[in-house]
Amino acid sequence: MSNVFYRSRKSYPVAVRAEGVFIEDAQGRRYLDGSSGALVANIGHGRSEVAQAMAAQAGQLAFVHGSQFSSDVLETYAARLADFLTLPNYRFWAVSGGSEANESAIKLARQYHVERGETGRYKIVTRVPSYHGASLGALAASGMGARREVYAPLMREEAWPKLPKPDPALSGEEDAERLRAVLEAAGPETVAAFICEPVVGASDAALAPNPGYHARIAKICQEYGVLFIADEVMSGMGRCGEPLAVRLGGDVTPDLVVLGKGLAAGYAPLAGLMASPAVYDTVMNGSGAFKHGFTYAGHPVSVAAGLSVLDIVEREGLPQAAQARGKQLLAGLETLRGRHPQVLSVRGQGLLLGMVLGDPATGEAYAQPGLAERVAAAAREEGLLTYPGSGAVDGTRGDHLLLGPPLSITPDEAELLLGALDRALVRVGQHIPV
């Protein structure tokens, strides 16, 4: 009997080693990591220089508490990160995971308005569907029915007004204007912030608005005195082909940018947020402290991992590599769509890619989800790891498959991914009437 509290009742193979885009289990089976875990392993597995940087930092300074000390590695990393993201004078608040980072952004937005004397601003406008994390505040901000349902009694729903998801039939500007109606209905004087994923990840695979959306969102937020929070936990750090996905459709600078996953690329727990000078100065010139914190925030060994990962991302031009491999994979997915009628559509930005699955007869989602899980299981049998999801249509209906291999994937490895996915779709398609 195992003493591990597993995430579900399914059987879990034991991973023993990983290198590049491949993971090997204790039985000697090799898997192509087509989803980078949960779109985390951006630089690939087994990078010894990251391990060496962590070991060196642990030998010099393994831990200090953020209420007592800073560290050289944290100061260096914050400056490098601001340069990489082109966010001059922004301040980096370090935490251990994306849920903590979004929780921090929500609380910081609230405190910012309190410091300005607008104590009535507490609502956070979010979108449906969306996913911002597993902690209670981040989950309340999420528009993902299945993950929220059991915890709904713990949430004050009126504090989290919801905007519909991006509509590809609308121009970016028209789409963004729908935020105005949500703000007016909620009472703009009660709204602290609007948060969105520039490219939606887990809740509606690789869904992105049309160009101009985020620029108009930023203007509307500024007009109403609402902070704009870009949740780049999954889409940032080069995954979508740019340091920040929010800038894919134009020059946009949110008030708060939330980061995670690719920051340390799985080598250590690291996430955080970048806060604008206006937000930072308002809080520090008010009460003089952000009334929030976590024990392991700014952990020197995790930050050392992040610094080493950033070295690799910049040196190897991984955002540009994500653009090239993303085009290759998206073209391949389009070919698979033509071969497999259960693939209703494909989309993506860089190496954040998605397939919408459904009923070939109607071109719509099945009444009950499960197709994505079956495709993912078949892909696993073919040695390919993917990220299945459901509920994008109405919280229950809608199947999709998210793909996001390491940004270091080679052209030949990308073809291996497509081949394994093709075989998986053949397996599943044999049981679907056309």
N, C-alpha and C positions, 0 to 999 in steps of 0.2 A: 504493500500500500504506500502511495506517495503522500507526503505531508504538504504538498503544494496545493494552494487554493487556485485552481485553474479558472480561466475565464468562462468556460462552458464545459459540457459533458463530453465533447468530442475528444478523440485521441490525439495527443500531441507528440510528434516525433521529437527527439532530442537533437538539437543542433550542436555540432562539435567544432566546426571550423568554417571560415568564410574568407573568400578572396575575390576582389574585383566585383563582378555581378553575380557570383555564385555562392551558395550556401550548401554545406554538406551535413547530413545527419549521421547519427550513430550507426545506421545500417548501411552507410556508404552511398546513399542516394544523393544525387546532386540536383539542386534546384536553381534555375535562373530567377533572380530576385526582380521580377517585373514590376514590383510595387515599392521597392526600397523599404520593405517592412510596411510601414504606414507612411510612405513617401518621406522617409527620414534619411536613409543612407545615401546622401547626395554625391559623395565623393567615392563611393564604392567601399567594399569591405577590405580589411587587412592592411591598412596603410600604416606601416611601421613608424613613420616619422611622427604621426599623431600620438601613438603609444609612447614613443620616446619623449615627446614634449610633456605628456602627462606625468610620466615617471620623474622627469627632471623637476617639474613643479612640485610634485608630492614630496620629493626629497628636500626641497628648499622651504616650502610653505604650503602645507596641505589644507589648512582651514583657519580662517578668522571669521568672526561674526561681524556682519555688516553694520551693526550698531556701534562697533568699537574701532574698526579699522577699514581702510581701503587696502589695495594691493597694487604693486607695479603692473602685474599682468592684467588686472581689471582696467586700470587707467589706459594702458596701451591698447587693449582690445576695444574699448569704447571709442577711442579716437579713430582707430582703423576702420571700425564698423561704420561710423558716421561718414567717413570718406568714401567707403565702398558704396554706401547707399545714397550718396550725395544728399545728405541731410546735415548741412553745416550747423553747428552749435546745438544740435539736438543732444539730449542726455539719455544714456542707456541705463535702464533699470533691469537688472539681471535676476532671473528666477530659474527654476529647474525644468519647467515644462510649459507647453502651450496653454493648458488650462489655467495654470497659475498666471501666465502672462496676460491672458484675456481678463481674468479676475482682477488683476492689477489695473488694467486699462479702465475697466468699468468703475472701480473705486476711485481712481485718479480723476476721471471725468466728473464724478460726483463731488469730490473735494474741491476741484478747480472752481466749480460754480459756487460752492459754499464760501470759499475764500473771497469771491467777488461779491458776496452779499446776496446772491440769487439762490437762497436756500430751498426754494420751491422746485428747482430742477433736479429730478431724480430718475426720470424715465429714460430708458435706452431703447431706441428704435432699432429693430433688427429685421432680417428677412426670412421668408419661408420659401423653400427650405434653406437651412444653413446649419453649420455645426461649429461651435466655438470652444467646446471643451466639456469635460466630465464633472468638474467641480460645480457646485450648485449655482453660483452666479453665472458662470459661463454656459451652463446647461440651460438656465432660464433664458439667456440671450439667444439660444439656439432654436431654430425652427425645424426640428427633426423629431417627428411624433413618437417613433418607437423608443427612442432613448429617453424622452422626457416623461412619457405617460405615467410610469409608476411613481415618479417624484413630483408630479404636478401639484399635489396638496401642499408641498413645501414652498411653492412659488406664488408670488403675488402677480398674477397674470397682467393686471392693468399697468404694471410698471414696465412691461416689455411689448410695446406696440409693434405690429408686424407689417412690413412692406412686402408686396408680392415679388417673386423672383424675377430676374431680368427676362424681358420678352424680346426674343430675336426679331420679331415682326416690327418692332418699334425702333426708331433711331435712338441713339444713345441719349440724346438730349430729351426726347419725349419720354423715354423710359424713366430717366432720373426725375423728371417733373412729378412723377407719381408720389415721390417723397413729400412733396409740398402738401398734398391732401392728407397724408398720414400725420404730418406735424400739426396741421390745423385741427384735425379731429382729436388728437391727443391733448391739444393745448400747448402751443410752442413754448410758453413760459414754464412748462413743467418738464421739458425734454432736456436732458444733459448731453446726449450724444447719439449719433447714428453709427452703427458698426456693420461692416460687411466684409466678405471675402472677395477680393477683386476677381479671382477665378474660383468658383465654388469647387470644393473637394469632395469630402465623404458623402455629403447629403444629395448631391446631384452632379455626377461626375463631370468635371471640367467645363461646367457651364460658365460662360463669360458674357457680359453685356456688350453691346455694340460700342464702337469708338465714340468718345465724347461723354459717356455716362458718368465716369468718375469726376471729370472736370466740372460738370453741371452739379453733381452731388456736392462737391466741395463749395461751390458758390451758394447753393441753397442753404447748406449748413452755416456758412458764414453770415448769410442774410438773417437767419433766425437765431444766431448766437449759440448754435449747437456744435459741439466738437465732432469732427469726422475721424473715426477710428478705422484704419485699414487692417484687417486681420490677415497678415501675410505668413501665418504659421506654416501653412503648406505651400503657398504659391511663391513665397519670397526666396531670397538668397540665390537667385539664378535659375530656379526650377522652370520658370516660364520663359526663360530666354533673356530676362533683364533682372538686375538686382531686386527691383520691386515690380510686381505685376500690375500694381495700380497705375503705373506709368506707361503701360503698353499702348493705351489709346491717346496719350498726350501728357503734357507736363503737369503733374498733380502732386501736391505735397500735403498729405493729411496732417492733422494735429497730433495724432498718435499712430504709430506703426507697431503692430504686434508681430513678433518673430519667434520662431521655434524650430523644431525638426532639423532643417538643414544647417542651423547655426553650428552645432557640433557634430552633425551628420551621424548621430547614433553612437559616437565614441564616448560620450558622457552626457548626463542630463543638463541641458542648457537651453534656455529660452529667455525672452525679455521683451521690453518695449522701448521704443525711441519716442521721447517726449519733446515737443517743440519748445523753443525758448520761452514763448508766452505762457505755456502751461507750467513749465518748471518755475519760472520767475514768480508767477502768481501764487503758487503753493509755498515757495520758500520765502517770499516777501510777506506772506500772510501768517500762518501759524508757525512757519519755519521748519516743517517736517511733513512728509507724506505719512499719514497715519495708517500704516500698513507695513507688512514685512514677512519674510519667510526665513527660517533658520539657515537654509543652504543657499540663499541668494548671493550671487557673486562668488560662489565656491571657486577658489583659485585653480584647482585641478580641472574642473569643467571649463573654466574660462581659458585655460591653457590649451585645452582641446579645441575650443572654438577658434582661438588665434591660429593654431596650426592648420585647421580646416580652411580658414579664410586664406591663408598662404597658398594652399593648393588650389582653391577656387580661382584665385586671381592669376596664379602662375600658369595654370593649365587652361585658362579661358573657358571655364566650364559653363558660364551663361551662354556664350557663343556656341559651344558644343551642344548645349540643350536645344538651341534653335535648329541646328543642322540635323541632329538625330530626331528631333520632334517632327520635322518635315518628312523625314524618311518613314517614321513610324505612322504618321497620320496618313500618308499615301498608302502605306500597306494596310492600314485599317479600312480605308475606303475600298480597297480591293476585296478585303474579307467581307465587307458589307454587301458587295455585289454577289459574293459566293454563298452567303448565309442569310436567308430571309429573316431569321430571328434577330439580326442586328438591324435595328430601325434607323439609327444614325450614329455618326462618330464625330468627335470634336476635340479640340484641345489647343493649348498654348505651350510651346516648348515641350518639355517632358512631363507635363500634367495633361493626360489624355483620358478620354472617356468614351465608352460605348453604351448607347441606350438600347436596351433589349426589350422585346415584347412579342406580341402575337402577329405572326406574318400575315394572317388572314385579314386582320383589321388595321394593322399598323399602329395599334394602341397597346398600352400596358395590359398585362393579364390582370384579372380581378384579384388574384392572390399572388403575392411575390414568391420567389423561389428560383426563378430561371437563372438569375445572376449567381446564386450559390451553386447551382448545378454546373454552370460553366466554369466557375472557379475551381470546383472539385475535379472536374475533368482536366482542367489545365494543370492542376497539381499532379495528377496522374501522368501528365506529359512532361513533368519537371519544370513547370512554370508557376510562379507565385503571383497572384493578382489580388485586387482589393474590391470585393463585391459589395453592393449596397442596394437598398430598396427604399421605397416610400416617397420618392421625389414628386409624384403626381399629387397625392392627397394625404401623405403621411403613412399610408399603407401600400397603395398600388405604385408600381414603377420599379423596374429592375435596371441596374446599370453596373458596369464594370469599370473600375478606375485603374489606370496603368501609369506608372511613374518610376521607371528604372533609374538607377544611378546616372547622374549626368556624365559620368565617365564611360558609359556604355559605348562599345565600338560599333561600326556599321555591320560587321559580321554577327555580332551578338544581337543586334537589333533584328536581323533576319532570323536568327534562332528563335527569338521571342515570337515573331509573327508566325513562324512555322508551327510552334507548339500551340499557339492560340488557335490557329487554323484547325489543327487536329482535334483540339478540345471542342470547337464549335461543330465539327463533323460528328463527334460522339453524341453531343447533346441534340443536335439537329435530327438525328435518326429517330428520335422519340417525339418530335414535334410535327403535327400535321401541317401541310402547306396548302 
